[in-house]
Amino acid sequence: MGRRQDVILDSINEGVFTVDPQWRITAFNRAAERITGVVRKDAIGKACCDVFHASICEKDCALRKTFETGKPVVNATAHIINQQGRRVPIRISTAILKDDDHKVIGGVETFQDLSLVEQLQKQLRSRYTFEDIVGRSPAMMRLFELLPQIAASRSNVLIEGPSGTGKELFARAIHNLSPRRKKPFIAVNCAALPDTLLESELFGYKAGAFTDARRDKAGRFVLAEGGTIFLDEIGDISAALQVRLLRVLQERQVEPLGSVRAIPVDVRVVAATNKDLAKLVRGGKFRDDLFYRIHVVHMQLPSLKQRREDIPLLIDHIVAKFNRLQNKDIAGVSLEALARLMEHDFPGNVRELENIIEQAFVLCRGGIVELHHLPPELRPAAAGPSESFSPMSLQAMEALMITEVLRRHQGNRRKAANDLGIDASTLYRKIKRLKVDVPETDGRNRRK
């Protein structure tokens, strides 16, 4: 029977081992040999922790948890150190072994080598990551293509987009890719300070310029000499400050408060706002001459709602980030949690998504973020008594993705299929199977 059991276990692609109640290994299949680098004869009879050297052996052993609770562990994540000293990421599931009389005779653990998955994820992240900006949607890929060209120029840049879309990340990317990258990048939030303080922050002051000015202070424009100054929320500055800023941009020199001497500055300006500056200009709330000075190059960042296909990629990136920061081994989010996040509109955009994942990390004690780890307003319990809540199915997610891409291309099936990475014929079949509502146009002409 033992030989037959070995044959069966060796036919399984996942690593499998069993232990007795004293934690000694009693079976060890061929996949386990391959993943750990330990041959079967050297593993049998040894304590499992002496064979695996896993990250969870000391405090959070999945098999010990199963023995204590009587419940299986499914898809926990960890890493082991193989015989060559290499770190191998694995996914673990455990269960109790009982004899015919239901007496516990040991435990079984299966484990899967995630090295290839991790490698593919890294390749995907590098392919769709640009200076910490993550995206694979057409809108983001177009911005990625433009960034090197924008960075190489000397022109001022205006970045517009909703709050939380990563405007400062784009500003830093422009600086880091530019000839100015070895000089300072100075960021100023124009909405965070009252007018008088903002003026002294930007332009500096001389000792004695006002009551508390005991010594000279260099302004942010001077500190950014040779580099880039990022003026965030520029749409919130007052009319008086707009005049002073316009003068700096025109004359390329600043005059600190209390000074009679102007200081020349060589600084590139990247401005950002979550408002429609052109609309403010038309309403007389923003100077048109200043607008044209900072609007030489214009970038419009899409909201997360407009690029839902980036949500899974962003989640992987954020999970990897918090794993590093918090020294955890969370594999990702469950399908149910992903479905709920895919249908959320994210008024706070990427910043909101990051906050949601960070909160989930605090609550998550297993290897994967589940639906109940999400904020209360995103859980099924948040539905009112008369509401029925069901997370979006995989089919619904797929239909939503297809609808979004078709809408973006005004119904052009061929372009949509290209963006989705599938054949046009496959897209037609999916539209029919998922009953997707297609736009009234096909991207070229209106239907008869």
N, C-alpha and C positions, 0 to 999 in steps of 0.2 A: 504493500500500500504506500510505503514511504517513497519508493521509486516512482510510482505512478503520480504521487503528489508533486514530486520534483518536476516531472515532465509537464504537468499542468501549469505549475507556477512559472516554469521557464518559457512557456508559450505566451506569457503576459508581457506586454511592452513596458509596464510600470514596475518600479522596484517594489518587491513584497518581502517582508520578513515577519516571522512570528516569534513571540517570547513566551516563556513559562512564567508562573507567578513570581519567580525570583529574578525576573528581567533578563534571563539568559536566552540568547537567540537559539531557536529550535529549527528554523527554516530560513533560507536565504536564496532568493532566485537569481537567475542570470542577469536580469536587468539591474538588480541591486548591486551585483558585482561590477557591472559596467559603470554605474553612476558613482559608486563610492570608490572604486579601484581596489576593493578588498575581495579576495577570493573566498568562496563559500567555506572551504575547510578551515580558514583562519577566523571566520566570523562565528561559526557554530560553537555554542557553549560559552561565548563571551557575553559580558553585559553590553546591551545595545549602545549605551552612552560611550563605551570604549571604542566602538566601531564607527559611530557616526560623527562624534564631535559637533553636534548640531547647536545652532544658536539658541534653541529653546530647551536643551537638555537640563540645564541647571534649574531654571525657575518656572518654566511654562511647558513642560513636556506634554505633548498632545496625548500620548498613550497613557501616561499617569492620570491625566484628567479624565480619560475614558474609564479607567479602573475605579476612580473615586466617585464619578457621577453615574456610571452605568450607561452613559450616552455616547454615541459615536461622535467623533470630530470630523468635520467635512471641509476640505479645501483650506486648511490652515497653511500659512506660508512660513518658511524658515530658510536657513541655509546651512549646509554642512561643509566641512573641510575634508576633501578627498585625500587619497594616499599621496598624491603629488603636491599636496599643500594648497590646492586651488579651491577658492570659494565657489560652491555650487548652489544656486538658488533652487529650492524644491517646494512642491505643493504636497501637503500631507493629508491623508484620511486614516482614521483608526476605528477599530471595533473590538469588542470582547469575544473571545472564543469560549464556547461552552461544550461540555460533552452531552451525551444522550440524556443524562439525568439533570441537565441544566446547571451543572456545577461549573464554575469558572476554572478553566484550565490554562488560560493565558490570554494573549492579545495579538492582534494582527495590525500591521501598519503598511499602507501602500504609499508610495511617494513617486512623484513625477519630476524629472529634470526640467527646470524652466530656463536653462541657459540659452537655448535657441530662442525661446519667447522673449527673454530679456534682451538678447542681441537684436532681434527684429524690432522690438520697441525702441531701442536706442537708435537704430537706423532710421526708423520712422520719425522719431523726434528730431534727429539731425536733418532729415530731409524737409521737414515742415516746421523748423524752428529757425528764426532769424534774430540773433542778438536777444534771446530770451522772449521773443514774440512768437507765439504758437498759432498756427492756422494752416489749413489746407483748402479752404473754400476759395472759389475764384477771386472774390474781392480781396482776400488776404494775399493770395499769390500775386495779384497785380501790384499790390503795395510792395511786396518783397522785391519784385522786379524793378520798381521805381526807386527804392531806397538808395542803392549805390549811385545812381545818377544824381539824385538830389543831394546826397552827401558830398559828391565830388564838386558841386558848384559852390559859389560864394554867396548865393542869394539867401535872403531871409525867407523863412518858411512859416506858414500858418497851418496848424493842425486843428481840425474841427471834428468833434465827435461827442457822443453822450458821455456822461461821467462813468468811470470804471472801464473804459475801452482800451486803456493803456497808452494814453497820449505821451506821458513822460518816457515810457519805454521806447516809443518811436523817436522821440527827441534825442534820447541817449544813443540810439542806433545811428541816427544821422551824424551825431558828433563822433562816435567811435569809428565810423567808416570814413570820416572826412580827413583831410590833411591837417586838421586842427586837433586830432585825437590825443596828441601828447600834451596839449594845453588843458586848462581847467574846463570842466562842465559845471556851471553854476545854475541851480534851479531856484526859482522864486515863485511862491504861490501868491499871486496878486490879490486874491480874495481873502487871504488869511490875516491881513494887516490893515489897520485904518490908514487913511490917506497920508497923514503926516509921517507915520512910521515907515510906510512903504517908500515914500520919497527919500528918506534918509538911508533906508536899506539899499535902494537902487543906486543912489548918487553919492552917498557918504556925506560927511560933514567935517568942518574944522572945529578945533577946540574953541569954546566960547560962543558957538553959533546959537546955542540956547542954554537954558539953566543947567541941565545935567550933562552938557557936552564938555567933559573935562579933558579929553584928548582927541586927536584926529581919528576919524574912522573912515577906512576905505569902503566905497560902495561896491555893490555886486558887479557893476559894469567894469570897474577897475580890477576887481578880483578875477574876472573872467578874461582878462587881457590875453589876446592870442587864441582864445578858445571860443566857447559857445555859452550864451546865456539863454536859459529857458524860462519864458514868462508864461506861467500857467494861469488860466482863468483871466486872460487879458481883457475880456469883455466886461469885467467888473470894475475897472479903474475909472476914476472920476474924470470929468472934462478937463480940469486943471492939470492933472497928472498926464493926461493924453497930450497936452500941449508940450510939456517938458520932455516927454518921451519922444515925440515927433522931432523936437530940436536935436536930441541926441542922435537919432537915426539919420537926420539930414547932415549934421555937421561932424559926426563921428567924434564927438568930444563931450565930456560931462563936466559940470560945474558943481562941486560939493556945496552943501548949505554953508553959508558964512564965508565962502571963498570968493576971491575976485579973479582967480586964475582958472581957466578951463584946462582939463586934462585930456589929451588925445587918447582914444581907445580904438583898438582893433578887435572887434567882437562880432560874431555872427549871432543874429537873433532868431530863435525859434519860439514862436508864440503858440498858445493853445487855448481853446475855449470850448465849452459845451453849449454855447449859444450860437445863434445864426447872426454872425457879425454883419453880413450884408443887409439883413433886416434891420439891425440896430442903426446902421448908417442911414438907411431910408427913413427911419423914424427920428433921425436927428440926435440919437443917443451915443453915437460913436463917430469920431471925425473921419471923413472920407479920405483926407490926405494921409492920416496915420494908417487907415485900413489898407490903402494901396502900397504903403511902405512895407507892411508886414505880410501882404498877400501876394508877394512875388511868386512864390511856389505854394500851392495849396494841396493839402492832403485831407481827405474825408474818411474818417474811420467808421466802419459799420458797427451797429449795435450787435450784441450776441444773438438777439432774436433774428437778425438778418443773416446770420451764419451758423445756424444750428448744427450743421454738419461738423463744425469744429469742436463741439461740446465734448465728445468722447476723447479726442486728442488732448484737449485742455485738461480734462480730468486726469488722464495718465500723467501729464506734465506736473500738475499740482500735487498728485499723490506721491510722485517721485521726489518732489521738493520737500514735502512734509516728512517723508520717510527719512530723508537725509537730516533734516532739522531736528526731528524728534527721535531719531534712532529706532524707527519701527520697521516692520516688514509687512505692511498692508499691501495686498496684491492689487486692489482696485475697488470698484463698486459692483454690486450685484446687478443683474439684469433689471430687477424691479426698481432699484434705486436709479439706475441709468435711465430707465423709461420715464420715471417721474421728473428727473432733471431735464430730459429732452423736451418735455412738454411745458416746462416752466418758461415764462417770458423774460425773466432776468432783467427787471428794471435797473438793477445795479450793475448789470453786465459782468465782465470777467471778474471784477473785484467782488461782486456778490457770490459768484461761483466759488471763488477762492475761500471766502469766509464760510460758506456752507461746508466745504470739504474740511477746513480747519476744525470746525465744530464737530464734524463727524469723527475726526481723528481723536478728539478728546473722549468721545463716548464709545468708540469701537475698541473692543477687547479681543476680537478675533482677527482673522486674516483678511477679511473683506468687509467693506462698508455696506450695510444693509439698509433697507427702507426706514427702519425704526431709528437709525442713527441720524437721519436728516432732521432739520428743524421742524417743530410742530406744525407749522403752516404748510409744510410739504408732505406730511404724513396722511394716510387715509383717515386717521382719527380727526383730522381738521375739518372733514366734511360735516355739514350741519345735519340735523335729524332727518330732513326731507331730501338730502342729497345722497346720491350713491356715487362712491368714488371707486374707481378701479384704475390701477396704473396702466399706462399705455403699453399695449402689447408690442412685440417685435414687429409684427405686420403693420401696426399703426405707426410705429416709428419710421419704418421704411416708406410707408405712404406719405408721411409728413415730409421726409427728406426729399422724395421725388417731387412733391407739390411745390416745395420751396425752390428747388432748382429749376423746375419748369417755369415758375413765376418769374424767376430772375432772368430767364432767357426768353420771356414773352411767348412761351409755348413751343420754342424750337426744340423738337425731340432730339435731333442729332447733337446739338450743342449740349443739351442736358445730359445725354448719355455719355458724352465725352467727359464732362465734369464729374459724373458719378463713376467713371472708370468701367463702364459696361458697354456692350454692343447696343446699337439702336434697336435691333430686333428683341434683345432681352428687355430693354426698357418698355417696348410696346406690350410684351407679355405681362410685365409687372403692372403696368397701368391697367390692363384688363383684369388681371387676377385680383389686384388690390382695390379695384373700383376707384381709381384716382380721378378727381375732378380736374380736367385739363383746362388751361386758359382758352378763351374764345379764338385766339390767333395761334398760328403755328410758327410764329417768329418771322414769317415772310409776308403772308397775306391773310386776310380774314376769311374764315370759313364761309362757304356759300350756304 
